Amino acid sequence: MTTFFAASPHADAAPQLPPAQPAPWMPLGPLTELWAAFGKEATSRQALLAASAAFAALADEREALHNLNWPAPIWPQSALSRSAAADPASFSLFVTQEAIIDALSRAAIHWFEAARALVEQAGQPLMSERDEQSASPELELETLIGYTLSQRVRVWAIAHSLLSEQMQRLFPAHGPGGEAQ
């Protein structure tokens, strides 16, 4: 069941909106370099799947960043004084943010797929002495799994930040205090 608190007959019955936290965007170049180095040394199916999923996640994050910055939407001044739900121009910006959130959702799924492939890779025995020698300490699987899952958390944090911003723009009367102003 979906409940729209804007339709609630009692303003004080509306849920409290958390304050919007800054989105944890980060430069993607170092991540791209890390996965390129890992992919270059990949010799197993699981390692190649992990690299492939990581690059898919990076591509989706770049799409989200592109949608965020081009064209860079600016909330109209009218959105600051009244509910964006009642202002068509503001609501269209709300809809535009959905493309960003969708790309971030796909990125989070790809980060999980990369971590899962790394976990499968970690469970595989080394095939030869050559594999042991080529294992890079900076790309240790356990560390890379943790780092990959932290990227998933970071991407979801960005999406959460955007969703919080949307809610605050759509229902400014139900700000961080949760009470109609």
C-alpha positions in Angstrom: 0.0 0.0 0.0 1.3 3.4 -0.9 0.6 6.3 1.4 0.9 9.9 0.2 1.5 12.1 3.2 0.6 15.2 1.3 -3.0 13.8 1.1 -3.1 13.3 4.8 -5.9 15.4 6.5 -3.6 16.0 9.4 -0.3 17.8 8.7 1.2 16.6 11.9 0.6 13.0 10.9 3.1 13.4 8.0 6.3 11.5 8.4 9.4 13.3 9.3 11.8 14.0 6.4 15.4 13.6 7.2 17.7 16.5 6.2 19.3 16.0 2.8 22.9 14.9 3.1 25.4 16.0 0.5 25.7 13.3 -2.2 29.1 11.5 -2.0 30.1 11.9 -5.7 33.7 11.2 -6.3 36.1 11.2 -9.3 35.8 8.0 -11.3 39.2 8.1 -12.9 41.0 6.3 -10.0 38.3 3.6 -9.9 38.6 3.1 -13.7 42.4 2.7 -13.4 42.0 0.2 -10.5 39.6 -2.0 -12.5 41.7 -1.6 -15.7 44.7 -3.0 -13.8 42.6 -5.8 -12.3 41.1 -6.6 -15.7 44.5 -6.6 -17.4 45.7 -9.4 -15.0 42.4 -11.3 -15.0 42.8 -14.9 -16.1 39.6 -16.5 -14.9 36.0 -16.2 -15.9 35.0 -14.8 -12.5 37.7 -12.1 -12.6 36.6 -11.0 -16.1 33.0 -11.0 -15.0 34.0 -8.8 -12.0 35.9 -6.4 -14.2 33.0 -6.3 -16.7 30.4 -5.6 -14.0 32.7 -2.9 -12.5 33.0 -1.2 -15.8 29.2 -1.4 -16.3 28.8 0.3 -12.9 31.3 3.0 -13.8 29.4 3.6 -17.1 26.1 4.0 -15.3 27.7 6.4 -12.8 29.1 8.5 -15.6 25.6 8.5 -17.2 24.2 9.7 -13.8 26.8 12.4 -13.5 26.2 13.5 -17.1 22.5 13.7 -16.5 23.1 15.7 -13.3 25.4 18.2 -15.0 24.0 18.4 -18.6 21.9 20.4 -18.6 22.4 21.3 -15.0 19.0 21.6 -13.6 18.4 24.5 -11.2 15.4 24.5 -8.9 13.3 27.5 -9.7 12.8 30.2 -7.0 9.1 29.3 -6.9 10.1 25.8 -5.6 11.6 27.4 -2.5 8.4 29.2 -1.5 5.8 26.6 -2.3 5.4 22.9 -2.9 7.1 21.8 -6.1 4.2 19.3 -6.6 2.0 22.4 -7.4 4.6 24.0 -9.7 4.9 22.3 -13.2 8.4 23.6 -13.8 9.7 22.3 -10.5 7.9 19.0 -11.0 9.6 18.6 -14.4 13.0 18.9 -12.7 11.8 16.2 -10.2 11.1 13.9 -13.1 14.5 14.7 -14.7 16.2 13.5 -11.5 14.6 10.1 -12.0 17.0 9.4 -14.9 19.9 10.0 -12.5 18.4 7.8 -9.8 17.7 5.1 -12.3 21.3 5.1 -13.6 22.6 5.0 -10.0 20.3 2.1 -9.2 21.8 0.2 -12.2 25.3 1.1 -11.0 24.6 -0.3 -7.5 23.4 -3.6 -9.1 26.6 -3.8 -11.1 28.7 -3.1 -8.1 27.0 -6.0 -6.4 27.6 -8.3 -9.4 31.2 -7.3 -9.4 31.5 -8.2 -5.7 29.7 -11.5 -6.2 32.1 -12.5 -9.0 35.0 -11.5 -6.8 33.7 -13.7 -4.0 33.4 -16.6 -6.5 36.9 -15.9 -7.7 38.2 -15.9 -4.1 36.7 -19.4 -3.6 38.6 -20.8 -6.6 42.0 -22.4 -6.1 44.9 -20.9 -8.0 45.5 -22.8 -11.2 49.3 -22.7 -11.4 52.5 -21.3 -9.9 52.2 -18.5 -12.6 48.9 -17.4 -11.1 50.5 -17.2 -7.6 53.3 -15.0 -9.0 51.0 -12.7 -10.9 48.8 -12.0 -7.9 49.2 -8.3 -7.1 49.1 -7.4 -3.4 47.4 -4.1 -4.2 44.6 -6.0 -5.9 44.1 -8.5 -3.1 40.6 -10.0 -3.6 39.3 -9.6 0.0 40.3 -5.9 0.0 38.8 -5.4 -3.5 35.6 -7.1 -2.5 35.2 -4.7 0.5 36.1 -1.8 -1.7 33.6 -2.8 -4.4 30.8 -3.2 -1.8 31.7 0.2 -0.4 31.2 1.7 -3.9 27.7 0.1 -3.9 27.0 1.8 -0.6 28.3 5.1 -1.9 26.1 4.9 -5.0 23.0 4.2 -2.9 23.9 7.1 -0.6 23.9 9.4 -3.7 20.5 8.1 -4.8 19.2 8.5 -1.2 20.5 12.1 -1.2 18.7 12.9 -4.4 15.5 11.2 -3.1 15.7 13.3 0.1 16.2 16.4 -2.0 13.1 15.6 -4.1 11.0 15.1 -1.0 12.1 18.3 0.5 11.4 20.2 -2.7 8.0 18.5 -3.2 6.9 19.0 0.4 8.8 21.9 1.9 6.2 22.3 4.7 7.3 18.9 6.1 10.9 19.8 6.5 13.4 18.3 8.9 11.2 19.0 11.9 8.4 17.0 10.3 5.7 19.6 11.1 3.8 21.8 8.7 5.2 25.4 8.8 
